[in-house]
């Protein structure tokens, strides 16, 4: 009998198995492929986060895999924190299937260990959880969410006591405790009826909302008198069936943005209608239709988690152009720097990932502000902000290309609520100058260069695909190309070796970033390419950027880079006899 079959038999024989899961197991008996996929491994943790399809099995999100994660967290906290029981853990959830149920199961396990828990009464946007950790001073936070995965998924994301997603080092330590409880079916927990009696659970209502909105008010760059004025801009807002509506709406109203038109069809949290394809712009269609109807200046769309923001701007022709995350981040950065006190520039810092546009660095440089690069993932930006508490540096703005922004460090994760309010304020400011955000973007291009970015991915198929990904990455690192698309390679950053090598003179220096299996090539003319393997999705992601003297020049360079990378990868795959899906 195979190992996965033994685990399945154990589950099937478990007399106290949840009835709904038992019913699903009965159905799975007739589908050997799905049955094996449900039990052949345990759900993997990324950086303090696991997610998967909802259903029975060790490779699925269900009450038993959630209990096991909660049990690991309890033991991890007792080993790494002080006063754990009294400080407690704050737990929140989004609007996906089983979210509140998984949150309650987490509470039951933590309560068994006597750990106080703060549980939100209803679904909230993810950045509010980050804020709540800091507000209550808890040892950790848990968000039940699957980020941008399809509606059939859910997840378990862990935040540290600083309100940031776990760092890689913290996550590795936490994951080590998963193995302490081999049998997920026997995790100890308290029954729900005992939670209230023991006074160990605190239901979070609107206290956090009020505190968050009070902090949100003070991120504005407008003078107090300007804040009180009615704003003559029309905003269309689409929450995309997530729970961000109340906070975004009230955040805008605080600054007297009262011409907000809601996309009613996408206003109510609804897991069946969750849209995860905002980056492909289909989710903007209803907002665009409403925008044309009301002649809106700006369209805002928060991702279902309320953590990322998409923005579309009205063009001179009356249509709407969706900004990329790199474009909006650059415009926001310029607005914030333009309205920040130059007396604190010396210690102010902009933080972005290594695959985010270099236009951000160019803008920051023009204001004499230092830019700090991190690895991909907003957990690294949150970690860096925490370091500023002891270094004397000041956080000014953080962003990633994936529509992720943080304006103020009172939260330590990407925050679409902050970004929505700041974007509306920025549109208002520039409209008074007779400009749209597209005009401002063109001004930035003319001043700094026409920066454009692109991405592509190769998903591998067949057995041992993870080892094949490693082989491809090793080939690029051990035998790096001398040029890509006719552009010479000037500098190579190998994040696994934590080494930066200068090609011309062969000199090398250390990179002060965590170890990661990634490599970035800096090319002539401010172009660059970065390779990032994704072991969970079994693919290699390419990021690349260019900077031309005109938009046409940049588009041609970007197209050349993309086609060249495709050819290079195909050749590499053929040499290794690897099948791929582009």
C-alpha positions as CSV (number, residue, x, y, z in Angstrom):
1,X,0.0,0.0,0.0
2,X,1.4,3.4,-1.0
3,X,2.1,6.1,1.7
4,X,-0.7,8.4,0.5
5,X,-3.2,5.5,0.5
6,X,-2.3,4.7,4.1
7,X,-3.0,8.3,5.1
8,X,-6.3,8.2,3.1
9,X,-7.3,5.0,4.9
10,X,-6.6,6.6,8.3
11,X,-8.9,9.5,7.4
12,X,-11.6,7.2,6.0
13,X,-11.6,5.1,9.2
14,X,-11.7,8.2,11.5
15,X,-15.0,7.8,13.3
16,X,-15.2,11.5,14.3
17,X,-14.4,12.9,10.9
18,X,-16.4,16.0,10.0
19,X,-19.6,14.8,8.2
20,X,-19.2,17.1,5.2
21,X,-15.6,15.9,4.7
22,X,-16.7,12.3,5.0
23,X,-19.3,12.9,2.3
24,X,-16.7,14.4,0.0
25,X,-14.4,11.4,0.6
26,X,-17.1,9.1,-0.5
27,X,-17.4,11.0,-3.7
28,X,-13.6,11.0,-4.2
29,X,-13.4,7.2,-4.0
30,X,-14.5,7.1,-7.6
31,X,-11.8,9.5,-8.8
32,X,-8.4,8.0,-8.1
33,X,-6.4,10.9,-9.5
34,X,-8.1,13.5,-7.3
35,X,-8.0,11.2,-4.3
36,X,-4.2,10.8,-4.7
37,X,-3.8,14.5,-5.1
38,X,-5.7,15.1,-1.9
39,X,-3.4,12.9,0.2
40,X,0.0,12.5,-1.5
41,X,1.6,15.3,0.4
42,X,0.9,18.0,3.1
43,X,0.0,21.5,2.2
44,X,3.2,23.5,1.6
45,X,4.0,26.7,3.5
46,X,5.4,29.6,1.5
47,X,6.7,32.5,3.6
48,X,4.4,32.0,6.6
49,X,1.5,31.1,4.4
50,X,-0.2,28.0,3.2
51,X,-3.1,27.8,0.7
52,X,-4.9,25.1,-1.2
53,X,-8.1,23.8,-2.5
54,X,-10.9,23.4,0.1
55,X,-11.7,19.7,0.7
56,X,-10.6,16.5,2.6
57,X,-7.0,15.4,2.7
58,X,-3.6,16.5,3.9
59,X,-3.0,18.5,0.7
60,X,-6.3,20.5,1.1
61,X,-7.6,23.3,3.3
62,X,-9.9,21.8,5.9
63,X,-10.5,22.1,9.6
64,X,-7.8,19.5,10.3
65,X,-5.0,21.1,8.3
66,X,-5.9,24.4,9.8
67,X,-5.8,23.0,13.3
68,X,-2.4,21.6,12.6
69,X,-1.1,25.0,11.5
70,X,-2.6,26.6,14.6
71,X,-1.0,24.0,16.8
72,X,2.4,24.7,15.2
73,X,1.9,28.5,15.7
74,X,1.1,28.0,19.4
75,X,4.3,26.0,20.0
76,X,6.3,28.4,17.9
77,X,5.1,31.4,19.9
78,X,5.9,29.8,23.2
79,X,9.4,29.2,22.0
80,X,10.0,32.6,20.5
81,X,7.9,35.2,22.4
82,X,7.2,36.3,25.9
83,X,3.9,36.7,27.7
84,X,2.2,34.8,24.9
85,X,-1.0,33.8,26.7
86,X,-1.9,37.4,27.8
87,X,-0.7,39.2,24.7
88,X,-2.5,36.7,22.5
89,X,-3.1,36.4,18.8
90,X,-5.5,38.4,16.6
91,X,-7.4,36.4,13.9
92,X,-9.2,37.7,10.9
93,X,-10.7,36.4,7.6
94,X,-11.9,37.4,4.2
95,X,-15.1,36.5,2.4
96,X,-14.1,33.1,0.9
97,X,-15.8,29.8,1.6
98,X,-15.1,28.4,5.1
99,X,-13.2,31.5,6.1
100,X,-15.0,32.1,9.4
101,X,-15.1,28.4,10.1
102,X,-11.4,28.1,9.7
103,X,-10.9,31.2,11.9
104,X,-12.9,29.6,14.7
105,X,-11.0,26.3,14.4
106,X,-7.8,28.3,14.9
107,X,-9.3,30.0,18.0
108,X,-10.2,26.6,19.4
109,X,-6.6,25.3,19.2
110,X,-5.0,28.4,20.6
111,X,-7.6,28.5,23.4
112,X,-6.5,24.9,24.4
113,X,-3.1,26.4,25.1
114,X,-4.6,29.2,27.1
115,X,-3.7,31.8,24.5
116,X,-6.0,34.9,24.4
117,X,-7.5,35.5,20.9
118,X,-9.0,38.5,19.3
119,X,-11.4,37.4,16.6
120,X,-13.1,39.8,14.1
121,X,-16.9,39.4,13.9
122,X,-17.0,39.7,10.2
123,X,-14.8,39.6,7.1
124,X,-12.2,42.4,6.8
125,X,-9.6,43.6,4.3
126,X,-6.1,42.2,5.0
127,X,-4.3,45.4,5.9
128,X,-6.7,45.9,8.8
129,X,-5.3,42.6,10.3
130,X,-1.8,44.0,10.0
131,X,-3.0,47.2,11.8
132,X,-4.8,45.2,14.5
133,X,-1.7,43.3,15.4
134,X,0.1,46.5,16.2
135,X,-3.0,48.1,17.8
136,X,-3.6,45.2,20.3
137,X,0.2,44.5,20.7
138,X,-0.4,40.7,20.1
139,X,2.4,38.2,19.5
140,X,1.1,37.3,16.1
141,X,-1.8,37.7,13.6
142,X,-3.5,35.2,11.4
143,X,-5.4,36.0,8.2
144,X,-7.6,33.3,6.7
145,X,-7.3,34.1,3.0
146,X,-6.0,32.7,-0.3
147,X,-4.8,36.0,-1.7
148,X,-5.4,36.0,-5.5
149,X,-6.2,32.3,-5.9
150,X,-9.5,31.1,-7.4
151,X,-12.6,31.0,-5.3
152,X,-12.2,27.2,-4.6
153,X,-9.1,28.0,-2.5
154,X,-8.5,29.3,1.0
155,X,-5.4,29.9,3.0
156,X,-3.7,30.5,6.4
157,X,-1.3,33.5,6.5
158,X,0.8,34.3,9.6
159,X,1.9,37.8,10.6
160,X,4.6,38.5,13.2
161,X,4.3,40.8,16.2
162,X,5.3,43.8,14.1
163,X,2.2,43.4,11.9
164,X,4.3,42.3,8.9
165,X,4.1,39.0,7.1
166,X,6.6,36.5,8.5
167,X,10.2,36.9,7.4
168,X,11.8,33.9,5.7
169,X,13.8,33.1,8.9
170,X,10.7,33.3,11.0
171,X,8.7,31.2,8.6
172,X,11.4,28.5,8.5
173,X,11.4,28.3,12.3
174,X,7.6,28.2,12.4
175,X,7.4,25.5,9.7
176,X,9.7,23.3,11.8
177,X,7.0,23.0,14.4
178,X,4.5,21.6,11.8
179,X,6.3,18.2,12.1
180,X,5.8,18.1,15.9
181,X,2.2,17.0,15.4
182,X,2.3,14.3,12.8
183,X,-1.4,13.4,13.0
184,X,-3.6,16.3,12.0
185,X,-6.6,14.4,13.1
186,X,-5.5,14.4,16.8
187,X,-4.7,18.1,17.3
188,X,-6.0,19.2,20.7
189,X,-8.7,21.9,20.9
190,X,-11.5,23.3,23.0
191,X,-15.1,23.1,22.0
192,X,-16.7,26.4,20.9
193,X,-19.1,26.5,23.9
194,X,-16.1,26.6,26.3
195,X,-14.4,29.6,24.7
196,X,-16.8,32.2,26.0
197,X,-17.0,30.6,29.5
198,X,-13.2,30.8,29.9
199,X,-13.2,34.4,28.8
200,X,-10.4,33.7,26.4
201,X,-11.9,35.1,23.2
202,X,-12.4,38.8,22.5
203,X,-14.8,39.6,19.6
204,X,-13.5,42.6,17.6
205,X,-16.3,44.9,16.3
206,X,-15.8,48.4,15.0
207,X,-13.1,49.5,17.4
208,X,-10.3,48.7,15.0
209,X,-12.1,50.4,12.1
210,X,-12.3,53.7,14.0
211,X,-8.7,53.6,15.1
212,X,-7.6,52.7,11.6
213,X,-9.6,55.6,10.0
214,X,-8.1,58.0,12.5
215,X,-4.6,57.1,11.4
216,X,-5.6,57.1,7.8
217,X,-6.7,60.8,8.0
218,X,-3.1,61.8,8.8
219,X,-1.5,60.4,5.8
220,X,-2.9,63.2,3.7
221,X,-0.5,65.7,2.2
222,X,-3.1,68.4,2.0
223,X,-3.3,71.3,4.4
224,X,-6.1,71.1,6.9
225,X,-8.1,73.9,5.2
226,X,-7.8,72.0,1.9
227,X,-9.0,68.8,3.4
228,X,-12.3,70.5,4.5
229,X,-13.1,71.7,0.9
230,X,-15.5,69.8,-1.3
231,X,-13.6,68.0,-4.0
232,X,-14.6,68.4,-7.6
233,X,-13.5,65.0,-8.9
234,X,-15.7,62.1,-9.7
235,X,-14.5,58.6,-8.5
236,X,-15.8,55.2,-9.5
237,X,-15.1,52.5,-6.9
238,X,-15.3,48.8,-7.4
239,X,-14.6,46.6,-4.3
240,X,-14.6,43.5,-6.5
241,X,-16.8,41.6,-3.9
242,X,-14.3,42.0,-1.1
243,X,-14.8,43.7,2.3
244,X,-12.9,47.0,1.6
245,X,-15.9,49.1,0.8
246,X,-16.7,50.6,4.3
247,X,-13.1,51.7,5.0
248,X,-12.4,53.1,1.5
249,X,-15.7,55.0,1.4
250,X,-15.2,56.5,4.9
251,X,-11.6,57.2,4.2
252,X,-12.5,59.2,1.2
253,X,-15.4,61.0,3.0
254,X,-13.0,62.1,5.8
255,X,-11.2,64.2,3.2
256,X,-14.5,65.4,1.6
257,X,-14.4,63.2,-1.5
258,X,-18.1,62.9,-1.8
259,X,-18.6,62.2,-5.5
260,X,-17.9,58.5,-5.2
261,X,-20.0,56.3,-7.5
262,X,-20.1,52.6,-6.5
263,X,-20.1,49.7,-8.8
264,X,-23.1,48.2,-7.1
265,X,-22.8,44.8,-8.9
266,X,-19.4,44.3,-7.2
267,X,-20.1,45.9,-3.9
268,X,-21.3,43.0,-1.8
269,X,-18.8,40.4,-0.5
270,X,-19.6,37.3,-2.5
271,X,-17.2,34.3,-2.8
272,X,-19.0,33.1,-5.9
273,X,-18.2,36.3,-7.7
274,X,-14.7,36.9,-6.5
275,X,-12.6,38.2,-9.3
276,X,-8.9,37.5,-9.2
277,X,-7.9,38.7,-12.7
278,X,-7.7,42.4,-12.1
279,X,-4.1,42.4,-13.6
280,X,-5.7,41.3,-16.9
281,X,-8.1,44.2,-16.6
282,X,-11.4,42.2,-17.2
283,X,-12.4,43.1,-13.6
284,X,-12.5,46.8,-14.6
285,X,-15.2,46.4,-17.3
286,X,-18.1,47.4,-15.0
287,X,-16.2,50.3,-13.6
288,X,-15.3,51.5,-17.0
289,X,-19.0,51.4,-18.1
290,X,-20.0,53.3,-15.0
291,X,-17.1,55.7,-15.4
292,X,-18.2,56.7,-18.9
293,X,-21.8,57.1,-17.7
294,X,-20.9,59.5,-14.9
295,X,-17.8,61.0,-16.6
296,X,-15.5,59.9,-13.8
297,X,-12.0,61.3,-13.4
298,X,-10.6,58.1,-11.9
299,X,-11.6,54.4,-11.4
300,X,-10.5,52.6,-8.3
301,X,-10.7,48.8,-7.9
302,X,-9.5,47.1,-4.7
303,X,-8.6,43.4,-5.0
304,X,-11.0,41.1,-3.0
305,X,-8.5,41.1,-0.1
306,X,-8.4,44.9,0.0
307,X,-4.6,44.7,-0.1
308,X,-3.9,45.7,-3.7
309,X,-5.3,48.5,-5.9
310,X,-6.0,48.8,-9.6
311,X,-6.5,52.3,-11.1
312,X,-7.8,53.5,-14.5
313,X,-7.5,57.1,-15.7
314,X,-9.7,58.9,-18.2
315,X,-7.9,59.7,-21.4
316,X,-8.4,62.8,-23.6
317,X,-10.5,60.7,-25.9
318,X,-12.9,59.9,-23.1
319,X,-11.9,56.2,-22.7
320,X,-10.1,54.8,-19.7
321,X,-6.5,53.5,-19.5
322,X,-5.5,51.1,-16.7
323,X,-2.2,51.9,-15.1
324,X,0.3,49.3,-14.3
325,X,1.5,48.8,-10.8
326,X,4.8,50.3,-11.7
327,X,3.2,53.3,-13.3
328,X,0.9,54.1,-10.4
329,X,3.6,53.4,-7.8
330,X,5.9,55.9,-9.6
331,X,3.3,58.6,-9.8
332,X,2.4,58.1,-6.1
333,X,6.0,58.3,-5.1
334,X,6.5,61.6,-7.0
335,X,3.4,63.1,-5.4
336,X,4.5,62.0,-1.9
337,X,8.1,63.3,-2.3
338,X,6.8,66.5,-3.8
339,X,4.7,67.1,-0.7
340,X,7.2,65.9,1.9
341,X,9.3,68.0,4.2
342,X,12.8,68.2,2.6
343,X,14.3,68.5,6.1
344,X,13.7,64.8,6.6
345,X,14.8,63.6,3.1
346,X,18.3,62.8,4.4
347,X,16.9,59.9,6.5
348,X,13.8,59.1,4.4
349,X,13.8,55.8,2.4
350,X,11.8,54.4,-0.5
351,X,11.5,50.6,-0.6
352,X,10.8,48.5,-3.6
353,X,11.5,45.0,-4.8
354,X,14.3,44.1,-7.2
355,X,11.7,43.4,-10.0
356,X,9.9,46.7,-9.6
357,X,10.5,49.6,-12.0
358,X,13.7,51.5,-11.8
359,X,11.7,54.6,-12.5
360,X,11.0,54.7,-8.8
361,X,14.8,55.0,-8.1
362,X,15.2,57.7,-10.7
363,X,12.4,59.7,-9.1
364,X,13.7,59.2,-5.6
365,X,17.2,60.2,-6.7
366,X,15.9,63.4,-8.2
367,X,14.7,64.3,-4.7
368,X,18.0,63.1,-3.1
369,X,16.2,60.2,-1.4
370,X,17.7,56.8,-1.1
371,X,15.9,53.7,-2.6
372,X,16.3,50.3,-0.9
373,X,15.8,47.1,-2.9
374,X,14.3,44.0,-1.3
375,X,13.5,40.5,-2.6
376,X,10.0,40.0,-4.1
377,X,7.2,39.7,-1.5
378,X,5.8,42.5,0.7
379,X,7.0,40.7,3.8
380,X,10.5,41.9,2.9
381,X,9.3,45.5,2.7
382,X,7.5,45.1,6.1
383,X,10.7,43.6,7.6
384,X,12.8,46.5,6.4
385,X,10.4,49.1,7.9
386,X,10.8,47.4,11.2
387,X,14.5,47.8,11.0
388,X,14.1,51.5,10.7
389,X,13.0,51.7,14.3
390,X,16.6,51.1,15.4
391,X,18.5,52.6,12.4
392,X,17.0,56.1,12.6
393,X,15.8,55.9,9.0
394,X,12.3,57.0,8.0
395,X,9.9,55.1,5.9
396,X,8.5,57.2,3.1
397,X,6.8,54.8,0.6
398,X,7.0,51.1,-0.4
399,X,5.7,49.5,-3.6
400,X,5.9,46.5,-5.8
401,X,4.9,46.0,-9.5
402,X,2.0,43.8,-8.5
403,X,-0.4,46.7,-7.7
404,X,1.0,46.7,-4.1
405,X,1.6,50.0,-2.2
406,X,2.1,51.2,1.4
407,X,2.0,54.9,2.1
408,X,2.4,54.9,5.9
409,X,3.9,52.3,8.3
410,X,1.0,52.2,10.7
411,X,0.2,49.0,8.8
412,X,3.0,46.8,7.7
413,X,1.5,45.1,4.6
414,X,0.4,46.3,1.2
415,X,-2.7,48.5,1.8
416,X,-5.2,49.3,-1.0
417,X,-7.2,51.5,1.4
418,X,-4.2,53.9,2.0
419,X,-3.4,53.8,-1.7
420,X,-7.1,54.5,-2.7
421,X,-7.2,57.6,-0.5
422,X,-3.8,58.9,-1.6
423,X,-4.6,58.3,-5.3
424,X,-7.9,60.3,-5.0
425,X,-6.0,63.1,-3.3
426,X,-3.3,63.0,-6.0
427,X,-5.9,63.2,-8.8
428,X,-7.5,66.2,-7.1
429,X,-4.2,68.0,-6.7
430,X,-3.2,67.5,-10.4
431,X,-6.6,68.4,-11.7
432,X,-6.2,71.8,-10.1
433,X,-3.0,72.1,-12.1
434,X,-4.9,71.2,-15.3
435,X,-3.3,67.7,-15.5
436,X,-4.4,64.1,-15.4
437,X,-2.3,61.3,-14.0
438,X,-1.4,60.3,-17.6
439,X,-0.1,63.8,-18.1
440,X,2.0,63.5,-15.0
441,X,3.3,60.1,-16.1
442,X,4.4,61.6,-19.4
443,X,6.2,64.4,-17.6
444,X,8.0,61.8,-15.5
445,X,9.0,59.9,-18.6
446,X,10.3,63.0,-20.3
447,X,12.3,63.9,-17.3
448,X,13.7,60.5,-16.3
449,X,13.3,58.3,-19.4
450,X,10.6,56.0,-20.8
451,X,10.7,53.1,-18.4
452,X,8.7,50.1,-19.3
453,X,8.5,46.6,-17.8
454,X,7.2,43.2,-18.7
455,X,6.8,39.7,-17.4
456,X,6.5,36.2,-18.9
457,X,6.5,32.7,-17.4
458,X,7.3,29.1,-18.4
459,X,5.4,26.4,-16.6
460,X,7.0,23.0,-16.8
461,X,5.2,19.7,-17.2
462,X,6.1,16.2,-16.5
463,X,7.8,14.3,-13.6
464,X,10.6,15.9,-11.6
465,X,9.7,19.4,-12.9
466,X,11.1,21.0,-9.7
467,X,14.5,19.6,-10.3
468,X,14.3,20.7,-14.0
469,X,13.6,24.3,-12.8
470,X,16.7,24.1,-10.7
471,X,18.7,22.9,-13.7
472,X,17.6,25.8,-15.8
473,X,18.4,28.3,-13.1
474,X,21.8,26.7,-12.6
475,X,22.5,27.1,-16.3
476,X,21.8,30.8,-16.2
477,X,23.8,31.3,-13.0
478,X,26.8,29.1,-13.8
479,X,27.0,30.1,-17.5
480,X,25.5,33.5,-17.6
481,X,24.9,35.1,-21.0
482,X,27.3,37.9,-22.2
483,X,24.5,39.7,-23.8
484,X,20.7,39.6,-24.1
485,X,18.8,41.0,-27.1
486,X,22.0,42.7,-28.2
487,X,22.5,44.4,-24.9
488,X,25.7,43.6,-23.0
489,X,25.4,42.2,-19.5
490,X,27.2,44.7,-17.1
491,X,26.3,43.3,-13.7
492,X,25.0,40.1,-12.3
493,X,23.2,39.7,-8.9
494,X,23.1,36.1,-7.7
495,X,20.7,36.2,-4.7
496,X,21.4,32.5,-3.9
497,X,25.1,33.3,-3.4
498,X,24.2,36.8,-2.2
499,X,26.8,38.2,-4.6
500,X,26.9,41.1,-7.0
501,X,29.5,40.7,-9.8
502,X,30.7,43.5,-12.1
503,X,31.4,41.9,-15.5
504,X,33.9,44.5,-16.8
505,X,36.5,44.1,-14.1
506,X,35.3,40.9,-12.5
507,X,35.1,42.4,-9.1
508,X,32.4,41.2,-6.7
509,X,30.7,42.3,-3.5
510,X,28.2,41.0,-1.0
511,X,24.4,41.6,-1.4
512,X,22.8,42.4,2.0
513,X,19.6,40.5,1.2
514,X,18.3,37.1,2.4
515,X,19.3,34.0,0.4
516,X,17.0,33.3,-2.5
517,X,17.2,31.3,-5.7
518,X,17.0,34.3,-8.1
519,X,19.3,36.0,-10.5
520,X,19.2,39.5,-12.0
521,X,21.2,40.7,-15.0
522,X,21.8,44.5,-15.5
523,X,22.2,45.4,-19.1
524,X,23.3,48.4,-21.2
525,X,20.9,51.3,-21.5
526,X,19.3,50.8,-18.1
527,X,17.7,47.5,-19.1
528,X,17.5,44.5,-16.8
529,X,16.2,40.9,-16.6
530,X,15.4,38.9,-13.5
531,X,14.7,35.1,-13.2
532,X,12.5,33.9,-10.3
533,X,11.5,30.3,-10.0
534,X,8.2,29.4,-8.4
535,X,8.4,26.0,-6.8
536,X,4.7,26.0,-5.7
537,X,3.4,26.7,-9.2
538,X,6.2,24.8,-10.9
539,X,7.3,27.6,-13.2
540,X,10.0,30.2,-13.9
541,X,8.9,33.8,-13.9
542,X,10.8,36.4,-16.0
543,X,10.7,40.1,-15.1
544,X,12.4,42.6,-17.4
545,X,12.6,46.3,-17.8
546,X,13.9,48.9,-20.3
547,X,14.4,52.6,-20.5
548,X,14.3,54.2,-23.9
549,X,14.5,57.7,-25.2
550,X,10.8,57.5,-26.5
551,X,7.9,55.3,-25.8
552,X,8.3,53.6,-29.2
553,X,11.9,53.0,-28.5
554,X,11.1,51.4,-25.1
555,X,8.3,49.2,-26.6
556,X,10.7,47.9,-29.3
557,X,13.4,47.2,-26.7
558,X,10.9,45.4,-24.4
559,X,9.6,43.3,-27.3
560,X,13.1,42.4,-28.3
561,X,13.9,41.4,-24.7
562,X,10.8,39.2,-24.4
563,X,11.4,37.3,-27.7
564,X,15.1,36.8,-26.9
565,X,14.3,35.4,-23.5
566,X,11.8,33.1,-25.0
567,X,14.3,31.8,-27.5
568,X,17.0,31.4,-24.8
569,X,14.7,29.4,-22.6
570,X,13.4,27.2,-25.4
571,X,17.0,26.4,-26.4
572,X,17.8,25.6,-22.7
573,X,14.8,23.3,-22.4
574,X,15.5,21.5,-25.7
575,X,19.1,20.8,-24.5
576,X,17.7,19.2,-21.4
577,X,14.8,17.5,-23.2
578,X,12.3,19.4,-21.1
579,X,8.7,19.9,-22.1
580,X,7.3,23.3,-21.3
581,X,4.1,25.3,-21.5
582,X,4.7,29.0,-22.3
